[in-house]
Amino acid sequence: MATMATTLTPSLSSKPKNSFLESHHHSSISTSRRLQPIKSTPSNNLSVSMSAASPPYDLKSFKFDPIKESIVSREMTRRYMTDMITYADTDVVIVGAGSAGLSCAYELSKNPSVQVAIIEQSVSPGGGAWLGGQLFSAMVVRKPAHLFLDELNIEYDEQDNYVVIKHAALFTSTIMSKLLARPNVKLFNAVAAEDLIVKGGRVGGVVTNWALVSMNHDTQSCMDPNVMEAKVVVSSCGHDGPFGATGVKRLRSIGMIDSVPGMKALDMNAAEDAIVRLTREIVPGMIVTGMEVAEIDGSPRMGPTFGAMMISGQKAAHLALKSLGLPNAVDGTYAGSTHPEMILASADAVETVDA
C-alpha cells in the first residue's frame, strides 16, 4: 500500500504568555474584511543585539579536537538503536509531522509520563508549514488560535480577527525546537509508516520502514518492514496526494470505515471550525487530526490559514490523553482551566466507527 506518512509536500503581541488551555480569554471574531493597519510600535524584542565581543576562540588559528571516525559512527548508531528499542512499544505514535502533528506532539508531551514517537517520511519535518500560501512567507492565524502562539512566544502582527507571523518558518522551527528538547519525545524522520497494526478491531501501532526503502518496493526484491506498537495512533497525514490521507485510506481498504469522500472546495470560515469539531477517534485506537479530517468527512478545504491545524492537533492530544486514562480537556479532567473552543471539540459517539 501507499505509505502512511506525510511528505513535504509593529505592535507585536505583548500579552502574557499563558497556556492556550489555561486561558479564559475569548476573542469575539468580526466578519469585517476591511484590512486594518498594522499596529506598529517600537519593540525591544525586534532589536538585534550586536555584540562587540569576539568569539570564544581564535578564528585565525582555529583547530578542532581530534576524533576517530569510528567514534562518530558508534555514537550515532548506539543512540538511534537505543531509541528504536525504547519506542518499539510506546504510548502514542503520531504519523506525520506537519503543523497538526507537531502541535499534537507538543501538547501531548507536556505530560512527562507520556512517551511520544513521531513518524515522518520526509527528511525535513514540518509538512507545508514552512511557507504560507502560494509559496509566500507569511503565516495567517485566525483568532483565538493566536493564544497558542502566545504560549510558544512567537511574535506576530495583530489585526482585529487574525494575526500574521512574518514567516511561517518561525512557527515550525519554534515548535520543533521546544518539542524535540523534551525527553519523552522522539522524531523518526525519513521513516515511513507503511501499514497499521490491527488486533481485535483496534489499531495497535504502525508498520515502519526507511522512507527510501518504502519508495522502492517496486524496484527491488522484498524488503520487509519493522513495527512500532502503541496504545494510541494519531494519524496526521494531511490531505489527499501521493502520500496524503493514507491513514484513513488504509482504514477504508481493510473495511474499518466505509468511505473517504475527499475534501470539498475551499471555504475558510466553514473549514477551520469543521476540522477542529470533527477531530476525533475514528476507530478504536486511532485518532485523526489536521487536513486528513477533511478527507474522511468531506468538509471544505481551508487554504492558507493555519489555526485549525494547531487547535486540531491540540484536541487530538487531549483525545489521546483521554484514551490513555489521563487528565484531559475533552472530558473536563485537565488540571488547568479550559479554553471555550476546546470544551467541545469532542465528536459525538456516533461519529466513531465501530470496527
C-alpha positions, 0 to 999 in steps of 0.5 A: 500500500501507499505509505502512511506518512506525510511528505513535504509536500509593529505592535507585536503581541505583548500579552502574557504568555499563558497556556492556550488551555489555561486561558479564559480569554475569548476573542469575539471574531468580526466578519469585517474584511476591511484590512486594518493597519498594522499596529506598529510600535517600537519593540525591544524584542525586534532589536538585534543585539550586536555584540562587540565581543569576539568569539570564544576562540581564535578564528585565525588559528582555529583547530578542532579536537581530534576524533576517530571516525569510528567514534562518530559512527558508534555514537550515532548508531548506539543512540538511534538503536537505543531509541528504536528499542525504547519506542518499539512499544510506546504510548502514542505514535503520531504519523506525520509531522506537519503543523497538526502533528507537531502541535499534537506532539507538543501538547501531548508531551507536556505530560512527562509520563507520556512517551511520544514517537513521531513518524515522518517520511520526509527528511525535513519535518514540518509538512507545508508549514514552512511557507504560507500560501502560494509559496509566500512567507507569511503565516495567517492565524485566525483568532483565538488560535493566536493564544497558542502562539502566545504560549510558544512566544512567537511574535506576530502582527495583530489585526482585529480577527487574525494575526500574521507571523512574518514567516511561517518558518518561525512557527515550525522551527519554534515548535520543533525546537521546544518539542524535540528538547523534551525527553519523552519525545522522539522524531523518526524522520525519513521513516515511513509508516507503511501499514497499521497494526490491527488486533481485535478491531483496534489499531495497535501501532504502525508498520515502519520502514526507511522512507527510501526503502518504502519508495522502492518496493517496486524496484527491488526484491522484498524488503520487509518492514519493522513495527512500532506498537502503541496504545494510541495512533494519531494519524496526521497525514494531511490531505489527499496526494501521493502520500496524503490521507493514507491513514484513513485510506488504509482504514477504508481498504481493510473495511474499518470505515466505509468511505473517504469522500475527499475534501470539498472546495475551499471555504475558510470560515466553514473549514477551520471550525469543521476540522477542529469539531470533527477531530476525533477517534475514528476507530478504536485506537486511532485518532485523526487530526489536521487536513486528513479530517477533511478527507474522511468527512468531506468538509471544505478545504481551508487554504492558507490559514493555519489555526485549525491545524494547531487547535486540531492537533491540540484536541487530538492530544487531549483525545489521546490523553483521554484514551490513555486514562489521563487528565484531559480537556475533552472530558473536563479532567485537565488540571488547568482551566479550559479554553471555550473552543476546546470544551467541545471539540469532542465528536459525538459517539456516533461519529466513531466507527465501530470496527 
